[in-house]
Amino acid sequence: MKSVRQQLIERFPPPPGATEADDQLGHALYFTLWSIDDPDAIVDGWTIFRVIGESDASLDAVGLMTLLPSGSMPIALHVDATDQGLNWSARVSLKDEAWLSLSASKRWNKVYLFAGGDLVEPPWAWDRTYTGTLPAADA
């Protein structure tokens, strides 16, 4: 079985300028999130994206995603490979006063520090979780 990363990138091929492996993966996960059917979670691109754990069978990533119309929010993704395809879940942070009061650079910095392992717990509260499945290409 192909790795989660390979399956995602084959399903959502990167644009010609995306040559870095994590840029290609970020692009694929961005398109994965398009299937969220929630007007408060319309994705519009990563401000920062980092892989925080990866094996052939699973992948964990976190980033700061621009959401329309609400600004940028932390999102954590988990993807598992199964015989039927890829199961994914995405957690979006709570849009509370503490988060909204931060400047754009402080938001970026907090996500960067968490993604890099400098913070054990995220400095925000998780709110909603979305789930989905990307069926296997040969299913």
Buried (B, 14 or more C-beta within 10 A) or exposed (E): EEBBBEBBBEBBEBEEEBEEEEBBBBBBBBBBBEEBEEEBBBBEBBBBBBBBEBEEEBBBBBBBBBBEEBBBBBBBBBBBBEEEBBBBEBBBBBBEEEBEEBEEEEBBBBBBEBBEEEEEEBBBEEBBEBEBEBEBEEE
